[in-house]
Amino acid sequence: MKRRDFFSVLGGGILVLITADEDPIYAQETGGQLRGGAMPSDVSAWLHIAESGAITVYTGKVEVGQNARTSLTQAAAEELRVPLSSIRMVMGDTALTPFDQGTVGSQTTPRMWPQIRRAAASAREMLLDLAAQKWGVDRAALACADGKVTAGARSATFGELTKGEKLARAIPSGVALVPPADWKVAGTSLAKVNGREIVTGAHRYAYDMKRPGMMWAKMLYPPQFGASLVSLDSSATEKIAGVKVVRDGNFVAVAAPEPHLAEQAVAALKAEWTHVDAETDSQRVFDYFKQNAGGGAGAGLTPYTVAYIAHVPLEPRAAVAEWDGDKLTVWTGTQRPFGVRSELAQHLGISADNVHVVMPDTGSGYGGKHNGDAAIEAARIAKAVGHPVKRNWTRDEELTWAYFRPGGLIEVGGKVAPDGTITEWEFHNYNSGPSALNSPYHIPGKKEQFHQSRSPLRQGSYRGLAATANHFVRESWMDELAHSIRMDPLDFRLKNATDERLRAVILAATDKFGWRGRKKTAGHGFGIGAGFEKGSYVATCAEVSVDPNTGTTKVLRTVVAFECGAVVNPEHLRNQVEGAIIMGLGGALFERIDFRDGKILNNRLARYRVPRFSDAPAIESVLLDRKDLVSAGAGETPIVGIAPAIGNAIFDATGRRIRRLPLEA
Amino acid sequence: MARVTELHVNGSMRRIDADPERMLLSVLRDDLDLTGTKFGCGEGQCAACTVLIDGVAAKSCLTKIGAVGSKKIITIEGLAPEGKLHPMQEAFLEADALQCGYCTPGMILGAVSLLRRNPNPSETEIAAGMNGHICRCGTYPRVVRAIRAAAGKGGRA
């Protein structure tokens, strides 16, 4: 949006634009009015108070279940001192909100949350200025609370103050904020702001979107990754009334006026594809990683393996695309609406200015919805058929054509002194990624390397990235070292942990769990996994039972201690932490993508097992609320401790060390 | 087979014109625009598509429209017809038993059906009764809590 458009689009009132930190271009704008057309180009959020008093916050962040919509509303409400219900949050709409890199890497809380607080704090100050000016009173005599500014007996709503105004102000981030100790709205367990729309089924996800005249599209994908189309016979399909076939190289799609016709249409296509000789499969891929890495470790280290897994967002990828001349609008579920806008512009050969991406609150992502696959398909097909097009992926498409959490080979080694001090540490990760590669324990001279390799599957982000793989191996190996000198795993960690925040979560979790008083019984075991990533700390304890006949592991009980600075919303944080434990349990115990011959072998939920009610252990969460520290994100890090805690508990129960994820392969 | 021309949904008879082989899920979502019923897998594995058929939870992704006949269907949109939330909906909000919410309509209808069958289930019975529902966000313990709370308040209504 251009500066001059703001008030014509939004109406009068006051507008606060938050600009990037320490940018000299904006430093000169500090506290000042915008002049001429000097619209800052890297505004990260804006907040508008209309002449009606309605407050609207605009951010490019999106809601995928992590409750950013609620936490960001809390941020604005805290600083503006208004009820939550008076704030509307516009998120992830490329025509309405400022550019944003994406809702990734647990960055909403550490970055956007304070920005919105600053915007709201600035708006509050502007309202106080307006009241002081209108009433001719000293600013110090004014109070702002409950959506009103008051001075003695005088009182005005925000709407009364903003009426007839068109005030825009760009501010840098340095504005005084309410300190955490004085929070009244932030830091409390407010309920999900749009919960009612969800429990009534009223909320429309991308999968639910419709447009007038819309056609339903299906893709014909190749039978193997990398195969090329040799020939296509679409004569049977073209006989189905109303159906259109789209072909552009290997891109083959159908569009139909009704969804079941689209299914019939794609089934009636006869295609011949080239055969691809696959280089590896899910059994042999770990050697493949090492062979294809540039460099690597020598002999004598202990190998661990981590399988590829799938995100399985319950809402599969979906998009509706609609063209108006050379302008394109796409509704899609993505964590990167602006990234998808760029992808669309590139694939469709148009300017990004002509692409509008709308992101309805989405049926989860977990790092899996960073790109615009469905959006690009919908846009290409819509352009070819001259109608709006809906492209909803099926579950098997989601489990085949999305990207996966990378598989990996990790080789680890080290030595320990009789008193428990780690004296040598070597750690090599092939392919799965560098996140949380570095041990949070104090180990002088440690050697840790990530080795990029080739991936036979399309791979990408997943909740926590490689922090899960690296923590699994590190914390399992810590356990191996502890047992090698017959030292209690808790004492061994405390011996080598000097970071006070790490020690605090380890102590909190083991204390709540009753680690010191644990009683060993046959077939039961106890384990710990702890670590640090993206500004937050986690320690997880697990109790498991292992069936002596089948070897099946049941996780009975977990305690997770989590510390991410000042807690923004305790109940939503607990929900994230518990959810991460359950999701992480799947990757720990049984989730694995099987592939061979360029095909995914288990691309259905009947074959790809995810955690269910009966898998869920008792979970106790301990939140360490550090009001003295800045708030870090919490969507990812709580997942990293559960896999090693379970693996270590299985060793405790059986004496068997399993050096792979999933543990029950 | 003759086309299906009417369907009893959420308390009223709706006119449709559908091939009897089509799935109830698609007819509800695509023909009647009742999109609160979700597609999750299309293979009966996740129960996001759960509706009540004559009061009993059914997976609409595996239910052919030709087999529904005159049975009464309730979708999530029909659970709070006057705008007053069903006790189970209230219980889900109270327990914060959702994150992205995509599984929630199906969970709520499955839970309503469960309490009709067993008005006061234990946690183990809830886990067993709801095991066909997937919540990828991992809110299972909260859903169990919500169902227990709704049972205490007569959520089987």
Interface residues (C-beta under 8 A of the other chain):
Chain A: V64 G65 Q66 N67 A191 K192 G195 R196 I198 V199 T200 G201 A202 H203 R204 Y205 Y207 D208 K210 W216 E258 P259 H260 V312 P313 L314 E315 P316 D361 T362 G363 S364 Y366 N392 T394 R395 E571 H572 N575 Q576 E578 G579 A580 I581 I582 M583 R604 L605 A606 V610 P611 R612 F613 S614 A616 A618 I619
Chain B: D19 R22 S26 R29 D30 D33 L34 T35 G36 T37 K38 F39 G40 C41 G42 E43 Q45 C46 A48 T75 I76 E77 L79 A80 L85 Q89 F92 L93 D96 L98 Q99 C100 G101 Y102 C103 T104 P105 I108 I126 A127 A128 M130 N131 H133 I134 C135 R136 C137 G138 T139 Y140 P141 R142 V143 V144
